[in-house]
Amino acid sequence: MSIKLEHVNYIYSEGTAYEKHALKDICLEIPHGQFVGIIGHTGSGKSTLIQHFNGLIKATDGVLYYNGENIYADGYKMKELRNQVGLVFQYPEHQLFEVDVMKDVCFGPKNQGLSDEECEVRAREALQLVGLKEKYYDRSPFDLSGGQKRRAAIAGVLAMRPKVLVLDEPTAGLDPKGRDEILDQIAYLHKQSDMTVILVSHSMEDIAKYVDRIIVMNQGQVMYDDIPKRVFSHYKELERVGLAAPQVTYIMHELKEKGLAVSAEATTVEEAADEIMKALSGGKGERDK
């Protein structure tokens, strides 16, 4: 169930005075089951990129394959792609519109042709997965808090049981507890259901903690595409394009410069703590014991 882009370009308002080359010759492949993070400053092309994954935007030129099929080929059923690749927008209000939360989450499965009973089973399962309490099920989604709206929007996509879950800034504006709860649940779903997860985030700490691979977008192009340790080793280059590394990266570099025998590649608090303990105890960290 891989997603593959070959020489994808996208131009907004092509042929007008407002023309903008948003994506430039994008070539990448996301195999099934990966947890991928996409980062980039505002206007770098990351949101435009992910909207190609389920055909919401069509490339100006180039080809996108899903599971080996060209989604731009004549006769390709875009509805089937959108059943497989679920996209959660940055602003949950864009995909909440029914009179109550339960009906909203049932909307996707209903469009898939499932019975009312099966729709409700899936909706309840999805709402429980995202941690939205039952007392909110009969409320208007527009009466929910920001965090609750995000949970409802994610549940609406999960109820369709996609193979790929794409999330655009799913924790923006949430408090640390709410952010951690949602991301921990997404990580759990990734492991339990063998689902591909693609996460767009401005939080380098979140990206470092959860993802297997990072794609860095800059001016519509892929700047880096690698595992987190290698991407964040270019922290100075990232700073030049308006990004940064996790705070742990800077701390570890500073400790190393001061003579402590630690690896500067640590990107999470847990890795950093282990490196520091190893250095202080003569070479054995918690993971070596």
Secondary structure, DSSP 8 states (H G I E B T S, - for coil): --EEEEEEEEEETTTSTT-EEEEEEEEEEE-TT-EEEEE--TTSSHHHHHHHHTTSS--SEEEEEETTEETTSTT--HHHHHHHEEEE-SSGGGG--SSSHHHHHHHHHHHTT--HHHHHHHHHHHHHHTT--GGGTTS-GGGS-HHHHHHHHHHHHHTT--SEEEEESTTTT--HHHHHHHHHHHHHHHHHHT-EEEEE-S-HHHHHHH-SEEEEEETTEEEEEE-HHHHHTTHHHHHHTT----HHHHHHHHHHHTT----TT--SHHHHHHHHHHHHTTS--GGG-
